[in-house]
Amino acid sequence: MEPAWLETATAWISAHPLAAGAIAFLIAFCDALVILGIVVPALPLLFAVGALVGLGHINGPYAVTCAALGAFAGDLLSYWVGRRWGPGLRQAWPFSRYPQWLTRSEAMFRRHGIKSIFTARFVGAVRPFVPAIAGMLHMPAKRYVPPSLAASFLWAGLFLAPGWVLGASYDAVAAVADRLAMVLGSLVVAVALVWACVLYTWRWFAEHADALLAKALAWTRAHPRLGRYAAAVMDPNRPESPSLVILGVCLLGIGWAWFTLAGMLLANGGPLAIDHRLNAFMWTLRNPLADRLMAALASLGDPATLGAAASVTMGYLLWRRRWMAAAHWLAAIVFGLVLTTVLEAVVTMPRPPTAPAGFGFPSVAVTMTTIIFGFFAVLIARELPGRNRVWPYLVAGAVTTVIGFARLYLGAHWLSDLVGGTLLGILWLLVLGIAYRRHVARSFWMRPLAWAFYGTFVLAAAWHAPHAADPLLAKFAAPPPTQVLVTQDWWLRDWSRLPERRNENDVRRRWPLDVQVAGPLAPLREAMEAEGWHVQPQADWIQTIGLLDSGRGPGEYPVLPATLDARAEALLMLREGATPDELHALRLWPAPVALADGTALWIGTAQTLQLDRPLNVVSLWRPAPDSDATYALVREALQRFAPLEQPHPTGGMPVLRLRTDNGPALSP
């Protein structure tokens, strides 16, 4: 079920469609204004507006027009500000404090001329400033207006499109692939957040490196006893000194963060409250397609992948006789392993309920990924030109985040394990980075080494992940049910203790659980195949990507798998419906309770599926609200087992139960 605030917002927007257009106008207008545009989060806001368009709450052309006119009006106002104030705008606050805002925009304008009016609309860093520069440089309005107006309409359409597509396909995707969509979306958000943190942190330090160096040197003069140790590292005549100061400041900050986290865990006597909540939330997202993907991504932190890349790097450094670099590289790996091993032995942290032995605090895989990718970034970053130096750090952050997220999804670690491992890895690589930058001043060509390191990692991952996914996933299977029923009691009365519907917040996904089966599934499968049903194996990623192929017939699109209490389907049987776009389906999962004599117990749902093609982009089999016809077909196909049918006491829904093991069919 949708949150109350969302229901209220959509109801208000549906009742006031003109006001919704005014909101889109205001968002785009503020985003285009000089200065204000750098703080307005236009992208997520317009994404939300686009989603409401896709859901049918706002007219699409009206929303695009309002957003485009808002952007155009904001650009015109910025153009007027630049023309009115002219070069004096540089002396006004905040441009007097941050002159680079106008400098970058002016460089772009002088380089590309009128084309910059069009292209700047799609570049967030300069979008609010290029119109002001055009006004400052007295570009004629008749030359400014046409590209600005055209760019505004194109920008509005492109920025509303992602939300529009999502809104239009929301019902279909939510009905069959909600967990998968949430997992992939959460992963993208996590990587984007880390990417932004690394990028903007690096940029801030790059802009303030000289000021930090000056303050550090002043501190050494004011504190001669302690300062002499810092002064030995910082020499204003060495080009490496600003980098060393940056590494030192990061070392202090990360060291404080790591010891604070460790202190909180020790004081709490175990995982924090956020650890338990996030672990429980990830458990609710378990999905067969996401499971295999996350297991493959989690295996990227295994020794087979990291070790291959590290070994190739070591071999290259030794071959090139870079002894100091090789020594620091070896120290990074060896002492990283020693530190994590010692901490795992010393710190006793309860594991997540789904984690087997070998997964503790801190996460070894995340720590070593941070150290290896992070220190490799320290090795090669200074050899790259200018702003490109941030790229190795961005790659390190993205890879570490992907591996950490995958292990969090599987339940291998608490969030504290991952954060602690990352902070520990950064702490150690900063120590090594300072030592390495302090003693090595000679540059050498790093491009072959970068190709060797990243290429080896990609090749090793491509070979290792498919082989490691299934064994790793088997370690994190759902635990067996703890509630046990006597078989005869289940048959007579305790069947009613099983849930009537899936436990889902959204009512559209609370499918009825109207079939219960005790015994092996092979006899049931044979009986249904004799009545025209067939088994669909669990869809994999290749088949899932095939849903984008619009040239297939309805019968060629797979039905996506679903879960019940984080358990994948044990059996999915299908039968053609009355039309090509209709299917009858029976899904069976392991029941949330066990039978005392060891007989397998299954619970499932009979569904009617309709083929939905949102925006003609993807084809999805979506459960229809009424599945009485499918339930009748299932009941008819299973008559040889003498099934019993009774209304469930919770909601009165009829439930079919049967035994396939030739057990006694006792009357209720």
C-alpha positions, 0 to 999 in steps of 0.5 A: 500500500502506498504511504499516506503522504504519497496518497495525499500528494497524488490526490491533491495533484489529481484535484489541482492539475493546473497547480501541478504545472505551476510547480513544474514551472517553479522547479525549472525556473529556480534551477535556471536562476543564477546562484540559486540553480546550484542548490535546487535539486531539480533532477529528483524533483522533475523525476517525481513530476515525470512519475506523476505524469506516467501514473496519469495524474498530470497531463504530459505535454502540459507538464513538459511545456510548463517545465520548459517555460520555467527553464526559459524564464529562469535563463532570461532572468539570469541573462538580464542579471548579467547584462544589467550588472556586467563585469561588476558581477564578479565583485558581488558576493558570492562570485567574489568568493567563488570566482571559478563559477563564472570563470568556467562558464565564461571559458565555455562560452568563449570556446563554443559561442552560441552553441554553449547556450544550448549545451550548457542547459544539460551541464549542471555545473554551468547551467545557471551561469552561462546565460549570465555570461551571455548577458555580461558579454552583451550577446544580442537577445535575438541571438540568445533567445532561439537556442535558449528556448529550444534547449529548454524544451528539449531539456524539459522532455529529457529530464521528465522522461525517466520518471515518466517511463517509470510511472507508466510502467510502475503498476506492471513492474511493481506487480511482478518485479518490485523487489528486483527493481528496489534492489537495483535502484538501491544499488544505483543510489548507493554507488551514486552517493559514494561517487558524489562523496568521493568526487566533491571531497576530492574537488574540495581538497584540490581547491584548498590544498595550498591553503591547508598547506599554509595552515599546516606550516603555520601550525608547525611553527606555533608548536615546535615540539610536535610540529617538527614531525609534521614539518619533516613530511611537509616541504613547501618546495616539494610539489608533493607537499599539498598532497601529503597535507591532504592525506594527513587531514584525511588520516586524522578524519578517518581515524577519528571516524573508525575509532568512534565506530569501534567505540560505539560497537563495544559500548553497545555490546554488538550491532547497532539498531540500524544494523538490525533494521537494515538487515531485516529490510534487505531480507524482505528484498530477496528475489531469485534474480537479485540473489544470483546477481548479488552473489556474483557481485559479492564474489568480486571481493574474493582472493581469486579476483583481488589476488589476480590483480594484485599479483599482476601489479606486483609483477609489473613493479618488479619488472620495472624495478620500482622497488619502493612502490613494490615494497609499499604494495606488498605492505598494503596487502600483507598488513591489511590481511594481518590487521583484519585477521587480528581484529576478527580474533580480538573483536567479538561481534555477533554475526547476522542470523543468516551469516555462516562462520567466517563473516565477521567484523570487519569485513575482510573482502571490503577492507582488502578491496578498499586497500588494494583499489585505494592504494593503487589509486594513490600509486597512479593518480599523480601521474594523471593530468589535472582533474583526471586524477580523481578517476582512480579514486572514483573507481575504488569507491564504486567497486568497494560500494558494489561489493559491500552492498552485495554482501549486505543484501545477502546478509553476510555482514552488518552495515557496521562490518562494512563501514568498519572495514572501509574505514580501516582500509582507508586508514591503512592506505592513507598511512601507506600513501603518506609514506610512499609519497614522502619517499618517492618523488620519481614519476614513471609511466603508469598507463600500462600498469593501469591497463594491467591492473583493471584489465586483470581484475575484469577478466578474473571477475568475468571468470570467477563470478559465474563459478562462485555465485551458486556456492556463495548463494547456498551459504545464505539460503533461508533457514528452515522453518522453526514451527512444526505441525503434526501431519494429521493435525495439519490435514484436519485443522492446522492448515488454517494456521498457514497464511491466507495471503502473501505478507506484502505492504502493497495490497496488489502484491498480497496474492492469495495462498489458496493451494497447500500440498503435502508430499513430493511435487513430481506426482502433482507435476505429472497430473497437471502436465496430463491436463495441458500444463507445463513447467517453466524453469526459473527465469534467468537474467538472459531471459529477463533481458529478452523481455525488452524484445518486442518482436516475440510472441506472447508465449515466448516471454517468461514469467518472472520468479517471485518469492515468499518469505525470501524463498524462491519458487519450487515449482511454476506451472503454466497453461495457455489462457483464452487469449494469447495475452492470457496465462494460467499459473500455479506457483508453489513455495516451501511452506513457512512451517514443517511437518513432524514426520518430514513430509515436504509441505508446500503452499502456493497461489493460482493466478491468471496472468495478463501480458502488459506492455508498458510504453511498448518497451518491456513485456511483463506477465502481470497477475490479474485481480480475478483468478477464479478461472485458474483456481478452478482449472487447478482444482480440476487437474488435481482431482486424482489426489482427492483434494479437500476444499474449505474456506480459510477462517481469516478471510473466507477464501477457499483453500485447496489442500491435498497429499501426493504421497499416498498418505491417508486422506482423512475427512475433516 
